[in-house]
Amino acid sequence: MTNLGQMMKQAQEMQTKMAEMQEKLGEIEISGAAAGGMVEVTLNGKGELRRIKIDPSLVDPAEIEVMEDLIVAGVNDAKAKVEARIADEMAKLTGGLQLPPGMKLPF
């Protein structure tokens, strides 16, 4: 029974650490860019968009479609960086233990 007790204690510790990590994710900000930095977007660690910075030279009503595509590219770049950061933090938390396929954090 000692092993079961130790497993339960470890599970509780991991749950506490995961809650702390999720809280910290809201504070992390990661930026992504498109068009050589002319469009920059910043997301927090939960994938929420925080800022968009657009170089004034891009603001041309005739090019609105291009701008929209660049914003999408910038957001996707930042989101990929957030997901990589989450994977790194999870690896630290779990000691390299892989999550089951399809299981992602934050939940």
N, C-alpha and C positions, 0 to 999 in steps of 0.2 A: 504493500500500500504506500510505502514511502515514495516509490517512483511516480505513482499517480499524483500524490501531493506535490511533488516537485514539478511535474508537468503542468498542473493547474497553476502553480505559482509562476512558472515561466510564461504561461499563456496570459495571465493577468499582467505581468510585467510588459510583455509584448503589446498587449492592448493599450496600456498606458503610454508606451513609447509611440505607438501608431497615432494615438490621439494628439500627442504633442507634435508629432511630425505634420499631421494635417493642419494643425493650428499655424505652424511655421510656414507651411506652403502658401498660406494667404498673405504672408509678409514678403515672400520672395518675389522679385520682379526680374523678368528676363525679356530682352528685346530681340526682335528679329527684323531683318531688313530686306528690301527689294530695290531693284533698279540702282544698284551701287550705293545704297544708303539714302537715296532720295525719298524713299518712303520707309519709315521706321514705326513698328508697332511694339507695344510693351504689354505683356500678359503677366498676371501673378501666377503663382505655382498651382493654382486651381484652374488655370486656363481662362480666367476672366480678363477681358480686354481692359487695360488701364489707360493707355495713351496711344494716339496716332500722331506722328509728326510727318508732314508733307512739305517737301521743298517747294517754295513758292513758284519756281520755274515750271512746275508741273500743272499749275492751275490754269487750264485753258478749256473753256466750255466745249470746244470741238474734240477734246481728248478725254472726256469724262469716262468713257468706256475703258480706256487704257488705265486711268487712275483707279477705277474700281478693281481691275485685274491685279494691279500692283498692291492694293490694300489686301486683297485676298492672299496674294503670295507672301506678303509680309506677316500676316496673321498666321498663316500655315508654318512659316519658318520659325516664328516665336513659339508656336504650340509644339513643334517637334523638339525644340530645345527644352521646353518645360517637361515634356515626357521623358527625355533623356535624363534630366536632373532628378525627376521622381524615381526613375529606375536606379540611379546612383545612390540616392538616399535610402531606397528600400534595400539595396544590396548591403549597405552599412548596417541597417536596422536588423536584417534577418541573417547577417553573417554569410551572405552568399546563397542562402536557401532560396530556390526559385519558387515563385507562386505557381499554382496550377494554371494550365492554359486557360485563357479567357478571363482570368481574375485580374482586375486592374485596381490601382489606387490612384487618387482617392476614390473611395467607394461611391 
